[in-house]
Amino acid sequence: MPLTHRIEPNQAICLSSISADGKHLAGSRKDAEKEFFKLRDELIEWQCKLYAQGKQSLLIVLQAMDAGGKDGSIRHLFKGVNPQGVQVASFKAPTSTELSHDYLWRIHQEAPGKGMIRIFNRSHYEDVLVVRVDNLAPEEVWQKRYEQINHFEQLLAENRTTILKFYLHISKDEQKQRFQDRLDDPESHWKFSLQDLEKRKQWDDYMAAYEDVLNRCSTSWAPWYVIPANQKWYRNLAIMKVIVHKLREMNPQYPPAEPGLHNVVIED
């Protein structure tokens, strides 16, 4: 499966014209999963080198509609990776302290340090998504944020943070089925909220908001990828291919050994 799904800068897209079904883009599920596990082993190796080198970092942003698969992606992609070098940040409604600062203040504090992989489960883009759809701020406020976000991400990139952003693209029908699966399974009820149904009624508004994000904030230094996510196995492979390809480009290496180690003798 070739690398696909990247949104180029200033590329005008319409989400309704992009299929959320990835089956036709890969071979069999068995072959896709075999490739995924091979790439995950490579990811684990690259993560060790990134952490040991301690000179650059990787930020992975995940956005999706409810039930889009953010949590599942994180579990599958990073299973077996050293947790010392991988951290997840989730952004919920801001606290009173966070609201007393600019909207990027809390985000910047969670940016990855050197040697780290940081995953944003939702992100600063909520401030041009839910804020827009739910009218939490006037348009004259959130319209300025696209350019501000681009500059913020450029700042991170210029300080050796590589940024990859993934929109997990599911269909409205697939969301309905996943909601129903959660309702049918008592052990999954904790994943469901009646508020999810209210958000579902705003589907078209969210699609319009996401289209603006993708069209205005996919840059050479922080590209967006629209990942067909109706099939979880395809979603996982598509994201993994992008991450591993980027780590190959970053090419972190173990630092050289301290001089004189070959003469060291450990005494009793």
N, C-alpha and C positions, 0 to 999 in steps of 0.2 A: 504493500500500500504506500503510495507516494505521500510526501508531505503536502497537505492541502489545508483549506479552511482559513488561511490568513487573509485578513482584510487590509488591503494596501491603503496608504495615506490618501485621503480625499476620495476614496472609492465610495460611490453612492450605492447602497444596498437597500433591499427591501426584504425583511425577514420572511414575509409570506411567500416569497419566491425561492427561499432556500429550504430544501428538504431537511426535516428533522430525522429522517430515516437514513441510517448509514449502511444498511445491508448491501446495497448495490455497489458500495465503494470498496468493499473488501471481499476476500474469498470466503471460505467457510469459517464458521465461528471457531471450530477446532483449530484451524491454522492461525487465526487471529489471536486466540488466547495463547497458543504456543509462542508466537512472536512477542506477545506482551510480556510473558514471564522471562523470556530471554533479555528483553530490553530492561525489565525491572532489575535483573541482576547487574546489568551494566550501570543503571542509575545508582545502585548501592555502591558500586566501585567509584563512580565519579563523586558521589557525595562525600565519601571518605577523603578523597584527594582535595576537594573543595574546603572541607573543614580543616584538614592538616595544613594546607597552604595559607589559609587565613588572609587572603588579599582581595577577594572579590566575593560577591554574594548574589543570590538568585531570589527574586520575588515573583511568586505565582499568584495571580488574582483569579478567583473563581466567582462568577456571577451566574444566576439562573432564576427562573421563576420557581415558586414553591414546588417541591418534589422534583426539582430538576436534576438532582444527583450530586450536589456539591459534597456532602458528607461521604457518600459512597465512593466518589472519585478519590477523595483523600485517603480513605481506608485502603483501597486497592492499589493506588499508585505508590504509596509510601510504606507498605507493609514490608518489614524487614530492614528498613533504613534506620541508621543510628539516631535515636531520638535526641541525642545531644546536639545534633546538627540540623534538625528540622523542627520548626515550631509552627503552630497554627494560631492565627489571630481571628477571632470572630467579632464582628461589629454589630451591636444591637442598637436600640435607641440610646442616644447620648445622655450621659449623666448631667446633672446641673453644673458640675465642674467643667465638663467638656463643652457644654453650651456657652460657658463664659469665655471660651477661646474661639478662634477661627475654626472652621469645620475640618481643616487638615491637621490641626494640632494633635489630635489623638492618633491620627493615621501615621504621622511622622515618627511618633514614639515607638510604633510597632514595626518600622522598616527594619529589614534584616541587617545585622552587623556583619562584619567581614568573616567569611567562612561559613555563613549560615544560609540555609534555605528557609524562607518564610512563606507561608501560605495564608492568603487573605480569604476567609470564608465570608463572602460579602466584603465590601470595601468602601473606599471614598466615593465610589460611584453611586452609592445610595443617596448621596446629596444632590444628584441630578436625576434620580429615579423616583424613589418613594417621596422625596421632598417635592418633586414636580407633580407627580400623579395625585398626591394627597393635599396639594396646595399648602404645604407647610412653610413655604417662603414665596414671596412674589416673583414673577417671572424675571423681573429686572435683576434679581439677586442670583437665581440659579443659572440664568443665561451666561453670566460671566464666568461660571465655574468650569466650563469645558476648557477654556484657555488656561485658567489657573491650574487645573489638573495636569494639562500637558506640560506646563512649566515645572510643576512639582515633580513629575515623573522624569523630566529631563535632568533636573537637579540630581535625583537619585542615580540615573544612568551615568551621568558625568562623574559620579563618585564610585564607579565600578559596581553598581547594582544592576544586574541584567533583569529585565522585566518581561514577563509573559502573561498575557491576560486571555482568559477563556470564558466565553459565553456558552453555557451548556444549553443547546437549543432543543427543547422538546415541543411536541405539538400539544394543542389544547386537549385533544382526545387522549393523548398519553398521560397528561396530568390528571385527567378525570379518572383514568384507570388506576393510577398510582394512589390517588386519594381513596378510591374505593377499596383497594387492597389494604390500606391502612385501617379503614373502618371495619373491614371484615376480620382483621386479626387483632384480638384484644391486646396482645403484647406490643402492638404498634400504635395503639391509641395515643400514646404520649407524643407521637410525631405529628398528630393532627390537631388543628385548632379551627374552631368555627370562623375565626378571622381569615383563615385560608380561603374560605368560600367567598368572603367579601373581596379579597384580592383577586380572586378568579373573575369576578364580575368586571374588574378593571383591566382585563387581558389586553384589549385593544389599546388602551392608554399606555400600558406598560410596553407593548410592542413599539409604539411610536417613540417612547422615551429611550428604549434600548437602541433603536435605529439611530437616533441622534448621537448617542454615546459611541456607537460603532463607527459612524460616519465622521465624527468630529474628533475622536480621541484615539484612533489607531494611527500610530506614528512609527517612524523608523526605529526609534529608541524604545518604544513600548507598544508593540503591535497587539491587536485583538485577533483572536481566532474564534470563529463560530463553529462549534463542534456539534454535529448531529448526535443527539443524545437519547433518542428513543430506545436504542439498543445499548445497554450498559457495557456490554463487551466491546462494541465498536468505540463507544465514547472513551473507554479506558485506554485502548490502543492508540487512538488518534491523539489524545493528550500526551501519552507517554512518548510517542514518536517525536513530538515537538520538543519536549523537555530534554530528552536524550540528545537530539540533534543540537540543541543550543549548548548543552554541557560539553559536547565535543568541540564546539567552536570556542567556548570559554577555555577549555583544555587546562584545568587546574592540575598541578603536579605536586607530589610530595616534596617538601623542602629538603635541601641537601643536609646530609648528616653533619653533626657537630664535628669539627676537626679532631682527630686523634682517637676516635671511637674504636678503630681497629686494634689499638694497643691496650684497650681497657681489659683488665682482668678482675673479675669479681671474686674477692677473697672470702674465706669462711667467716 
